[in-house]
Amino acid sequence: MLTFIHRYLLDLFFPQSCLGCGQPKERLCVRCLDELPPQNAQEKGVFSVFDYQTALIKRAIWRLKYKGEKPIALRLGQELYRRGRARLDLPANQHQPLIVIPIPLSRRRLAERGFNQAALIAKALVDCNPSQLRFADDVLVKIKNTAAQVAMKSRAARRANLAGAFAVRNSALVAGQTIILIDDVATTGATMAEAKRTLMSVGAKRVISLTVARG
């Protein structure tokens, strides 16, 4: 992996170079991703494919969220599908696509950032198999501005912070369906748990929770 100075110079002169090895033209190359150990972690019902403490993954997600480097989401979504598709439960005789829903941002956070990184990742995942997966980013909405979960000191505080944070716009689309819920990082798992509870409350048959990283 590159030193900070080498990475800075590559970003300066070759802004599309790989964050790991400096290879030009793409922000995350396949070789660097393949070298990362599989996380394959399932904790509190959430399956994650990478460890967020891995330097490359942490750097990539940070640059996606705070520097607006959206092409990173494409690669992360593809990798989430590649490493996590065994968890998607896609039957061979499936008659209709499974619904893929990203964890939404509040209106205020969306206005600040300009995009929802989870939605970009989810769309990239769906594009890997559009015949069996359907992207739906207008179903689950966040109706409550919540404090950052990492600021909460206890499990009870995290639950209280997220209580009533989500709502479903189109319950008819969710009822009786298997839902794939997508986010970039799961820290405590409380956000995914509350979103899953909200979807199940309007009749979802099953909710499969996937994230790029666990941290």
C-alpha positions in Angstrom: 0.0 0.0 0.0 1.0 3.6 -0.6 2.4 6.0 1.9 0.5 9.2 2.6 2.9 11.4 0.5 2.7 9.0 -2.5 -1.1 8.9 -2.2 -1.3 12.7 -2.0 0.9 13.1 -5.1 -1.1 10.5 -7.1 -4.3 12.2 -6.1 -2.9 15.6 -7.2 -1.6 14.5 -10.6 -3.8 11.4 -11.3 -7.1 12.0 -9.5 -8.6 8.8 -10.8 -5.8 6.5 -9.5 -6.5 3.6 -7.3 -6.6 4.4 -3.6 -4.7 1.3 -2.8 -1.9 0.8 -5.5 -2.0 4.0 -7.5 -3.1 2.3 -10.7 -4.6 5.0 -13.0 -8.2 5.3 -14.3 -10.1 3.7 -11.4 -10.4 4.6 -7.7 -10.6 0.9 -6.5 -9.0 -1.7 -8.6 -10.0 -5.3 -8.6 -6.5 -6.5 -7.6 -6.5 -4.4 -4.4 -10.0 -5.5 -3.5 -9.1 -9.1 -4.1 -6.2 -8.8 -1.7 -8.4 -7.8 1.1 -9.4 -10.6 3.5 -13.1 -11.5 3.4 -15.0 -10.3 6.4 -18.0 -12.5 5.9 -19.3 -11.2 9.2 -22.9 -11.5 10.4 -23.7 -9.7 13.6 -27.1 -8.8 14.9 -28.7 -9.9 11.6 -26.4 -7.7 9.4 -24.0 -9.3 6.9 -20.9 -7.3 6.0 -18.3 -8.1 3.4 -15.4 -5.9 4.7 -13.9 -4.7 8.0 -14.3 -1.0 8.2 -11.0 -0.7 10.0 -9.2 -1.9 6.8 -7.4 1.2 5.7 -8.4 1.0 2.0 -12.1 0.5 2.8 -12.2 3.2 5.4 -10.4 5.6 3.0 -12.8 4.7 0.1 -16.0 5.2 2.1 -14.7 8.4 3.5 -13.9 9.8 0.1 -17.2 8.7 -1.2 -19.2 10.3 1.6 -17.2 13.5 2.2 -15.4 14.2 -1.0 -18.3 13.1 -3.3 -16.3 10.6 -5.3 -19.3 8.7 -6.6 -17.5 6.2 -8.8 -16.3 4.5 -5.6 -19.9 3.6 -5.0 -20.1 1.7 -8.3 -17.1 -0.5 -7.3 -18.4 -1.0 -3.7 -21.8 -2.0 -5.0 -20.3 -4.5 -7.4 -18.1 -5.9 -4.7 -21.1 -6.2 -2.3 -22.9 -8.2 -4.9 -20.0 -10.4 -5.7 -19.2 -11.2 -2.1 -22.6 -11.1 -0.7 -24.8 -12.6 -3.4 -25.0 -16.0 -1.6 -26.9 -14.1 1.1 -29.4 -12.6 -1.4 -31.4 -15.8 -1.6 -32.2 -15.5 -5.3 -34.2 -18.6 -6.4 -33.8 -19.9 -10.0 -37.5 -19.9 -10.6 -38.1 -16.4 -9.2 -41.1 -14.7 -10.8 -40.5 -11.2 -9.7 -37.4 -9.2 -8.7 -36.5 -8.9 -5.0 -36.7 -5.3 -3.8 -33.5 -3.6 -2.9 -33.9 -0.6 -0.5 -31.1 1.7 0.7 -31.0 3.1 4.1 -32.3 6.7 3.5 -30.8 10.0 4.8 -32.9 12.6 6.4 -33.9 15.6 4.2 -31.4 17.8 6.0 -28.5 15.4 5.6 -29.4 14.7 2.0 -29.4 18.4 1.3 -26.0 18.8 3.0 -24.3 15.9 1.1 -26.2 16.2 -2.1 -26.5 12.4 -2.5 -27.2 9.2 -0.5 -24.1 7.0 -0.7 -26.2 3.9 0.3 -28.5 4.5 -2.6 -25.6 4.7 -5.1 -24.2 1.4 -3.7 -27.6 -0.2 -3.8 -28.1 0.9 -7.4 -24.7 -0.5 -8.4 -25.6 -3.8 -6.8 -29.0 -4.0 -8.6 -27.2 -3.3 -11.9 -25.2 -6.5 -11.4 -28.4 -8.6 -11.7 -31.4 -6.4 -12.9 -33.5 -9.4 -13.9 -33.7 -10.5 -10.3 -33.3 -7.3 -8.3 -35.3 -4.1 -8.3 -34.0 -0.8 -7.0 -36.4 1.1 -4.9 -35.1 4.2 -3.2 -38.5 5.9 -2.7 -40.1 3.4 -0.4 -38.3 3.8 2.9 -37.9 7.4 4.1 -36.2 8.9 7.1 -38.6 11.3 8.9 -36.5 12.1 11.9 -33.2 14.0 12.2 -31.1 11.8 14.5 -27.8 12.3 16.2 -24.9 10.2 15.0 -25.1 6.7 16.5 -21.5 6.7 17.5 -22.3 9.5 19.9 -24.7 7.3 21.8 -23.2 5.8 25.0 -25.6 2.8 25.4 -27.7 0.4 23.5 -30.8 1.9 25.0 -29.7 5.4 23.9 -29.1 4.2 20.4 -32.6 2.6 20.2 -34.2 5.8 21.6 -32.3 7.9 19.1 -33.7 5.9 16.2 -37.2 5.2 17.5 -39.7 6.3 14.8 -36.9 7.5 12.5 -38.2 5.7 9.4 -41.5 5.4 7.6 -42.7 3.5 4.5 -44.3 5.4 1.7 -45.7 2.4 -0.3 -46.6 -0.4 2.0 -48.3 -2.3 -0.8 -45.0 -2.7 -2.5 -43.4 -4.1 0.6 -46.1 -6.4 1.9 -45.4 -10.0 1.4 -42.0 -9.3 -0.2 -38.4 -10.2 0.5 -36.5 -7.0 1.0 -32.7 -6.5 0.7 -31.7 -3.6 2.8 -28.4 -1.9 1.9 -26.0 0.5 3.8 -22.4 1.5 3.5 -21.3 0.8 7.1 -22.9 -1.0 10.1 -21.4 0.2 13.4 -23.8 -0.9 16.1 -26.5 -2.4 13.8 -29.2 -0.3 15.4 -29.9 1.7 12.2 -30.5 -1.5 10.2 -32.5 -3.0 13.0 -34.9 0.0 13.2 -35.2 0.1 9.4 -35.9 -3.6 9.3 -38.5 -3.3 12.1 -40.2 -0.5 10.1 -40.4 -2.7 7.0 -41.6 -5.7 8.8 -44.3 -3.6 10.5 -46.0 -3.0 7.2 -45.9 -6.6 6.1 -42.5 -7.4 4.6 -42.0 -11.2 4.5 -38.3 -11.0 5.1 -35.6 -8.4 5.3 -31.9 -9.3 4.4 -29.5 -6.7 5.7 -26.3 -6.1 3.8 -23.5 -3.6 4.3 -20.2 -3.0 2.6 -18.3 -2.9 5.9 -18.6 -3.5 9.6 -16.9 -1.1 11.9 
